[in-house]
Amino acid sequence: MKRFIFVLTVILIASAGVYNCKNSPENSSQELIGIQYGSDPINSFDISLPAGRTNQTPVIILIHGGAWTGGDKSDFNYLRRFFCKKGFAVASVNYRFANTRGGGFGHIIDD
């Protein structure tokens, strides 16, 4: 749960203007891919930041399905890009699975 809060905080800060965002032509759209948020290599997220973003830009967080046994953040690449074009900052996250080495429900809660 602490890592989820950490990831959410990072995403919100990134979308709120950490990159010195202004509503100007220099503020182009940006994709940040494979940002690590934990010690396991699977713990990563991708974020798409829209052009013209400000500290008021709304954020969408996409968490793929798969019953904690499958799926990938890339399953939502099309949605991440679609909503980014509509003016949203959009993040898609990966997490450890219950059925893999280093996984298990205790680790899922940590992620």
N, C-alpha and C positions, 0 to 999 in steps of 0.2 A: 504494500500500500504506500510505503514511503517513496518507493521509486516511481510509482504512478503519479504521486503528487509532485515529485521532482520533475518528471517528464512534462506534466501539465504546466508547471511553472516555467520551464524552459520554452515550451511552445508559446505560452502567453507572452513571455518577455520578447521572444523573437518576433512575434506578430505585432507587438506594441511599440516597436521602433528601436530595438537594440542596434539595428544597422543604420542608425542616423537617418531614418526615413522622413522624407518631406513629400508633400503633395506637389511634385514637380516632374518634368521629363526625365531627370536623372534617376528617379525612383522607379526603375523598371521592374518587371516581374522577375522572380528568382526562384529556383528550385534547389533545395539543399537535400542531398541524398545520402542515406546511410549514416546518420548522426547517431553515435553510440550513447546510450543512457545507462548502461549497466556493465557488469564484468563479463557476461556471456556475449559472444559475438552475435547471437540472434537478437539481443536487446538493442534495437535501433529503430529509428523513425525517419521518414522522408517528410519534408514540408515544402509546400508551394506558397510563395508570398506574392500577392497580386501587385501589379503596377499601381502607383498612386496610393499605396497604403499609408495609413496614419495610425495613431495610437487608438483610434476608434474602430479599426477594421475588425469585423466579426471573425471568429475562429471556429472551424469545424474540426473535430478529431474523429478519424475513422479507425475503428478497431475491427479487423477482419474476423469472420466467423470460422468455424471449423471444429467446434466442441473441444477446444484445447488440444486437438490432435493433428491439426493440419491448417493450411492456409498461409498466406504471405501478404505483407503490406502492399506488394506490387499488384495484388488482386484489385486494388482500388486506384491504380494509377489514372485510369480514365476519369473517375469521379473527382480525384484530387485536382486534376487539370481542368475539368469542367467547372467546378465551383470556384477555382482560382480565377478563371476568366470572367466569372460573375462578380468578382470583387471580394471573395472570402480568402482568408489565410487558412490553408488546409493541411493537416498533418495526418499521416497514416503510420501506425505503429506495428512492430513485430514484438512477440513475446515468446517465452519458452513454452513448449508443449508438455502435457502431462505424461506422454508416452515416450519421451526421449531421455537420453543420458543428461543429467543435470536438470531435468524437468521435475515433474511431480507437483502436486497441488500446493505444497508449501512454497515452492519457488514461484508458482503462478501468482500467488498472493503478493509476494515480494515485488514481482515485476509490475 
